[in-house]
Amino acid sequence: MDFFNPVVTEQQVKTEKQKARDMRKTQWWKQKCAEGCCYYCGQESLAAELTMDHVVPIIRGGRSAKNNLVPCCKECNSKKKYMLPSEWHEYLERIKGEEAG
């Protein structure tokens, strides 16, 4: 086990996914989505179009807690997958470089 790739059991993943499902029902989450903005790209979206993302993915040791859950558009959520924030920023910089070059 290392810092960026902790050993996460199947049971821990199940537990955290259930916590995330429960969080989706809270007023806190509904208010976050009502802001209508993707955490990653800043694109405005309807609340119903935003998905829940774990900034630090569960499989990488993240938890389903308010400080790790953000609303994001489906496109960013699909692209980010299991990346850590630093990996996501590197990916975005690489894409910008490819677009500019």
C-alpha positions, 0 to 999 in steps of 0.5 A: 500500500502506498499513499496514492494507491491505498488498499481499499476493500470491496466492502469499503467501496460498497459502504462509501457508495451507499453513503454517497447515495444517502448524501444525494437525498440531503438538502445539502446536496440539493443546494450544491446542485441548485448552484448549477455549476460544474466543480471542474469546468465551471460550465453552468448546468441544470441541477438535474444534469449534474452528477456527484463526484468524489474529488478523491475517488473511493477506490483511491481512498476517498470517502463520501463526506461533504468535503470530498463530494462535488457536483460536476457535469457528466462530461467531466465526471466521465473524463476524470474517472479515478484520477486524483486532483493532481492527476486531473490538473495534469490531464487538463494542462496536457489537453490545453497544450495539445490544443495550443500546439 
